[in-house]
Amino acid sequence: MVVLLVVGLLAGIAPLVYTQARRVLGLYDPTASSDGVTLRTLPLRGSVAYSPDGRTLASWSDSGTVELWDVHEGTRRHVLPFAVNTRARYSNREVVFAPDGGAVATELNDGRTIQIWDTQTGATRAVIKAPVTDPDGLMPLRASKLMYSSDGRTIAATGDHLRLWDVATGTLRHQIDVSARAAAFAPDGRTIAAVAERHGGIWDVATGAQVHPLDPSGGHFSWTVGFAPDGRTVVADGDRVRAWNAATGAVRWSSGLYEGSKPVYAPDGSLLAVRNGDDVRLVDPESGEKLRTLRGLHGLLIAVGNIEQVDQVAWAPDSHTLVVRHSPANESWASTPQVWDVKTGTALQILKGHRSPVHDVAYSPDGRNITTVSGDGTARIWRAAP
């Protein structure tokens, strides 16, 4: 009991030690060519999504509603009505657009309802209820993520099972027996990959049958899985970052033990960004070889337990730059995401202006703007570095 107490206390003060150590050693934010120019500020708080044409932003507002905003005018287009009562003031649940931009979907705060709206009218298109199958009555969509297939005909959700619904009818197409932490459709929409803690796989979307297992080789999976843009490779994190051949299920490569997490492919497939404590590593997606490192806080990492200072990496559509968002535990950088040039490894912009930690970042589809959403109740739209 004493040992557990000591470990708990050390883990609790680690972020403070981390920040104070930086200050003592005189390590500050990297020098960038710009502090970023805010084009517009909107009253939003939750995760944010751009429509495919870049004209509309969707997010949860500070008052607990899902709203659609005109990006260029800065005006609210729709406040979307809920099919069930929601008590939470706001939510960090994801909002996702259909590939054609005609619909937007999110999971409601009751933990078992998915609602889809028409983006032009704001009217409800479908209300989907996930069945409660857990013997303890836990909500089936807890900690879930939503995703559309590339043809927009299927929507999937993680949770106590991996579930796939027909978008047009709202009917359940498949309920796959995997307690999915993460899932991702292949670019062609024909298969879907998902991982639980100790096992994963690739499934056929049409039949629901497993195509290949994804084996962590005695280790475990965490919360990220994704296909390469060409669909040939599947990558997932856990005790290692692993890559598999999507056609055969054979392992292509794996990282060292606990060397990185949250892998994200560049849109052109040329690089894989992997967070590693305080840094972001850029990896060759074919071999897993480390090519270069975006050094974060100059390589300093003082951590008791496992403190990941990088929370999110978002790529620009042209794959030339990326935005790094830091953990709230990182007091110095939590409210100031950085834009990096991936070729030179230099910081181009530091996005200063939020008063609280930033919870989400996203590039516009044309790459001209970056949107950040903060706990201060605002979303800022920035001019992206050229």
Disulfide bonds with the S-S distance in Angstrom:
none
